[in-house]
Amino acid sequence: MKAFLILEDGTVFEGKSIGSTREVISEIVFNTSMTGYLEVLTDPSYAGQAVVMTYPLIGNYGICLEDMESDRPWLDAFIVRELSRLPSNFRSEDTIQNFLLKYDIPGIAGIDTRALTKILREKGTMNGCITVNEHYCKEEILEKLAAYTTGKVVERVSCREKYVLEGNGPKVALLDLGAKRNIAGSLHARGCEVTVYPALTTAEEILAAQPDGIMLSNGPGDPKECVSIIKEIKKLYDSDVPIFAICLGHQLMALANGADTHKMKYGHRGGNHPVRDLATGRVYISSQNHGYVVDTDHLDPKIAVPAFENVNDGTNEGLKYTGKNIFTVQYHPEACPGPQDSGYLFDRFMKMMEVNA
């Protein structure tokens, strides 16, 4: 069945429908990872977005359910150059086509993803519509595209009630803003007892449990939409509990302390982004997924100082908070699959909790 991708600038791509045939309007973003499409599909940070995979062949190793980063896919749609018809992997349990159909996720294959990505890089991230209706009205769709926003998506992807991963080590409170499963997994693998809290949990409830450390997770959307969450994070900052924050958590901690964020032209999404540790000069290869960044131009050094920067464009990749046991990073040290260069950050967090004990 034919499918069409209509971009906000009026560009139209024609391809083949994959997955659900329902019409969808979403923000179109691209990911440069060569592997890990299942982790992309199930990453809650993609809620409200349709993902273009720049690698030309997707689905060749099928679907391995134990690799999922959450209980279901969260993206709005999936866009690929070629979808593998015959996956080959002894761990494979299904095909991407069946997976998309099961969760009612629309998609389109057979389009020039290189040309699409070039448009997004040159003009910036834009909204788009995927439809199988060959008689669509372009003018009506363009009006809808101009009005679309992702809105408040954090509450949609966060867990509904708290739960605990038992452990004999430090007690960590993980605020689930759209957490990838391997964040809790990385802490649990180090012996931590991890209590996962819904995004709208109050700081008072978290601190009443007397955690040894607090983790703020990744998540989707514009960080400035999270007004009530930012207020609670400021209360967590004011406590003496060690805090480690990733991606959206990093942005929210910055906003809670007077810094600013802005939307990037097309964001960082992929598994090969070089990040420099400003203290040592060492460069790490990182996995990233974000469309917003902390603005460090007016950052008060009495509050926080830049700790990491992106080697490609110089944007901020992490902060160290002055006089506090708090550090935050924009990238994903729990990347799975992906580079494990920055996994040591979890060990740093462990040492912070030991010293604070």
C-alpha positions in Angstrom: 0.0 0.0 0.0 1.2 3.5 -0.9 2.0 5.9 1.9 2.9 9.6 1.8 5.0 11.8 4.1 4.1 15.5 3.9 6.5 17.9 5.6 5.7 21.3 7.0 7.6 23.0 4.2 5.4 21.3 1.6 7.9 18.6 0.6 6.2 15.2 -0.2 7.8 11.8 -0.1 6.0 8.7 -1.5 6.8 5.3 -0.2 5.2 2.1 1.1 3.1 1.8 4.3 4.6 -0.3 7.1 2.8 -1.0 10.4 -0.5 0.6 11.1 -2.3 2.5 8.3 -3.7 5.2 10.6 -2.8 8.8 9.7 -0.4 10.5 12.1 1.0 14.0 12.6 4.2 14.3 14.5 7.6 16.1 14.8 10.0 14.5 12.4 13.5 13.8 13.7 16.4 11.6 12.5 18.6 9.1 14.3 22.1 8.1 12.9 22.5 4.8 14.8 23.6 1.8 12.8 22.1 -0.6 15.3 19.6 -0.5 18.2 16.4 0.2 16.3 14.4 -1.7 18.9 15.9 0.5 21.7 14.9 3.6 19.6 11.4 2.3 19.1 10.9 1.7 22.9 12.8 4.8 24.2 10.2 7.0 25.9 12.1 10.1 24.9 10.7 9.7 21.4 7.1 10.3 22.6 5.5 12.9 20.3 8.0 12.3 17.5 8.4 10.3 14.3 11.9 8.9 13.8 13.8 8.6 10.6 16.6 6.0 10.7 19.5 7.1 8.5 21.0 3.7 8.3 19.6 2.3 5.0 18.5 -1.2 6.1 16.5 -1.7 9.2 15.1 -4.8 10.8 17.7 -7.3 9.7 18.1 -8.8 13.1 14.4 -8.8 14.0 12.9 -8.0 17.3 14.6 -9.2 20.5 12.0 -8.5 23.2 14.4 -8.5 26.1 16.3 -5.6 24.6 13.3 -3.3 24.9 13.9 -0.1 26.9 10.3 0.1 28.1 7.2 -2.0 28.0 6.1 -0.7 24.6 7.1 1.6 21.8 6.5 5.3 22.4 7.3 7.1 19.1 4.5 8.2 16.8 5.8 6.8 13.6 8.8 5.0 12.1 10.5 6.0 8.8 13.1 3.8 7.0 14.8 3.4 3.6 14.4 -0.3 3.4 12.7 -2.7 5.8 14.3 -6.2 6.0 11.9 -8.9 4.9 13.8 -11.8 6.4 15.4 -11.0 9.8 18.2 -13.4 10.7 19.1 -13.7 14.4 18.9 -16.6 16.8 17.4 -14.2 19.4 14.8 -12.8 17.1 11.2 -13.3 18.2 9.3 -11.2 15.7 9.6 -8.8 12.8 9.4 -5.0 12.9 6.3 -5.1 10.7 4.4 -7.3 13.2 5.8 -5.2 16.1 4.5 -2.0 14.6 1.1 -3.5 13.8 0.8 -4.9 17.3 1.2 -1.4 18.9 -0.6 0.5 16.2 2.5 2.4 15.1 2.4 3.8 11.5 5.4 3.9 9.3 6.7 4.4 5.8 9.5 2.6 3.9 11.0 3.0 0.5 11.7 6.8 0.7 15.0 8.6 0.2 15.9 9.0 3.9 19.2 10.6 2.9 17.3 13.4 1.2 14.9 13.7 4.1 17.7 13.9 6.6 19.4 16.6 4.5 16.2 18.7 4.5 15.9 18.4 8.3 19.6 19.3 8.8 19.4 22.4 6.5 15.9 23.7 7.5 15.7 22.2 11.0 13.3 19.8 12.7 9.8 20.2 11.4 6.4 18.6 11.7 5.2 16.0 9.2 2.2 13.8 8.4 2.1 10.2 7.3 -1.0 9.1 5.5 -2.1 6.3 3.2 -4.9 8.5 1.7 -4.0 9.1 -1.9 -6.5 11.8 -2.1 -5.3 13.9 0.8 -5.8 17.6 0.8 -2.3 19.1 1.1 -3.6 22.5 2.3 -5.6 21.0 5.1 -2.6 18.9 6.2 -0.2 21.9 6.2 -2.6 23.8 8.4 -2.6 20.9 10.9 1.2 20.6 10.7 1.6 24.3 11.6 -0.6 23.9 14.7 0.9 20.7 16.0 3.0 20.6 19.2 4.2 17.6 21.2 2.7 19.1 24.4 3.2 17.7 27.8 4.4 14.2 27.1 6.4 13.4 30.3 3.3 12.5 32.3 2.2 10.2 29.5 5.4 8.1 29.5 6.2 8.0 33.2 5.2 5.0 35.4 1.8 5.2 37.1 2.9 4.1 40.6 6.2 3.6 42.3 8.0 0.2 42.3 11.2 -1.2 43.8 14.1 -3.2 42.4 15.5 -4.9 45.5 19.2 -4.7 46.3 21.6 -4.8 49.2 23.5 -1.6 48.3 22.7 2.1 48.5 19.1 3.1 48.2 18.5 5.2 45.1 15.3 7.1 44.2 14.8 7.2 40.5 12.4 9.9 39.3 10.9 8.5 36.1 10.5 11.3 33.6 10.4 8.7 30.8 13.3 6.5 32.0 15.0 4.0 29.7 14.9 0.6 31.5 18.7 0.3 31.6 19.1 3.3 33.8 17.6 1.4 36.7 19.3 -1.7 35.4 22.8 0.0 35.6 22.2 1.0 39.2 20.7 -2.4 40.1 23.7 -4.2 38.6 25.9 -2.3 41.0 23.9 -3.6 43.9 21.6 -0.6 44.5 18.1 -0.9 45.8 16.2 1.3 43.2 12.8 2.8 44.0 11.3 4.2 40.8 8.9 7.1 41.3 6.3 8.6 38.9 7.3 12.0 37.4 4.8 14.0 39.5 6.0 12.6 42.8 6.7 15.4 45.3 10.2 16.0 46.7 8.8 15.5 50.2 7.7 12.0 49.4 11.1 11.1 47.9 13.1 12.6 50.7 10.9 11.0 53.4 12.2 7.6 52.2 15.8 8.8 53.1 17.5 7.7 49.9 21.3 7.6 49.7 21.1 9.1 46.2 18.6 10.5 43.7 18.6 9.8 39.9 16.7 12.1 37.5 16.0 10.2 34.2 15.8 11.1 30.6 12.4 11.9 29.0 10.6 13.5 26.1 9.5 17.0 25.1 10.3 20.6 25.9 11.8 20.8 29.4 10.1 24.2 30.0 6.8 22.4 29.9 7.6 20.6 33.1 6.8 23.5 35.4 5.6 21.6 38.5 8.4 19.0 38.2 11.0 21.8 38.1 9.7 23.1 41.4 10.1 19.7 43.0 13.6 19.3 41.6 14.6 22.6 43.2 13.6 21.1 46.5 15.7 18.0 45.8 18.6 20.3 44.9 18.3 22.1 48.3 18.7 18.8 50.1 22.1 17.3 50.8 21.3 14.1 48.9 23.7 13.2 46.1 22.0 13.6 42.7 22.9 12.3 39.2 20.8 13.4 36.3 20.6 12.3 32.6 19.3 14.1 29.5 15.9 15.7 30.4 16.8 15.4 34.1 20.0 17.4 33.3 17.9 20.1 31.7 15.3 20.3 34.4 18.0 20.6 37.1 19.5 23.5 35.2 16.1 25.2 34.8 15.4 24.7 38.5 18.5 26.7 39.3 18.0 29.7 37.0 19.7 28.5 33.8 18.0 28.5 30.4 17.4 25.9 27.7 16.7 26.3 24.0 15.6 24.1 21.1 18.4 22.9 18.8 18.1 23.1 15.0 17.9 19.4 14.6 19.2 17.9 17.8 21.6 15.1 18.6 20.2 11.6 18.1 22.6 8.7 17.5 25.3 6.5 19.0 28.5 8.2 17.8 28.6 11.7 19.4 32.0 12.7 20.8 31.9 14.3 24.2 34.9 16.0 25.9 35.5 15.9 29.7 36.5 19.5 30.4 38.4 18.5 33.5 40.7 15.9 31.8 40.4 16.7 28.1 39.5 13.1 27.4 37.0 12.4 24.7 34.2 9.8 25.0 31.9 8.5 22.3 28.3 8.7 23.5 24.8 7.8 22.7 22.4 10.8 22.6 18.8 11.6 22.0 17.8 15.2 22.6 16.4 18.2 20.8 17.0 20.8 23.6 20.2 22.0 25.2 21.2 23.9 28.3 22.4 27.5 27.5 25.6 28.1 29.4 26.2 31.6 28.3 24.6 33.1 31.4 25.2 30.2 33.8 26.1 31.4 37.3 29.4 29.7 38.2 28.4 30.0 41.9 25.6 27.5 41.0 27.2 25.2 38.3 30.0 25.0 35.8 30.2 23.2 32.5 31.7 19.7 32.9 31.4 18.2 29.4 31.0 19.7 25.9 30.1 18.2 22.5 33.2 18.1 20.3 31.2 18.6 17.1 29.3 21.8 17.9 30.5 22.9 21.3 27.1 22.6 23.0 26.9 21.7 26.7 26.9 18.0 27.6 27.0 18.2 31.4 27.3 20.3 34.5 29.0 20.1 37.9 27.1 21.9 40.6 29.3 24.1 42.8 29.4 23.0 46.5 26.9 20.2 45.9 27.1 16.5 45.3 25.3 16.9 42.1 26.5 16.3 38.5 24.4 16.0 35.3 25.0 14.9 31.8 23.1 15.4 28.5 24.1 12.1 27.0 23.3 8.5 27.9 25.9 6.6 30.0 23.5 3.6 30.2 23.4 3.3 26.4 22.3 -0.2 25.4 23.2 -0.9 22.7 25.8 1.8 22.2 29.2 3.0 23.4 29.9 2.1 27.0 32.7 4.7 27.3 30.8 6.8 29.9 29.4 3.9 32.0 32.0 5.0 34.7 29.6 7.8 35.6 27.4 5.4 37.5 30.5 4.4 39.4 31.2 8.1 40.2 27.6 8.3 41.5 28.2 5.2 43.7 31.3 6.8 45.2 29.3 10.1 45.9 26.8 8.0 47.8 29.5 6.2 49.8 31.2 9.4 50.8 27.8 10.9 51.8 26.8 7.9 53.9 
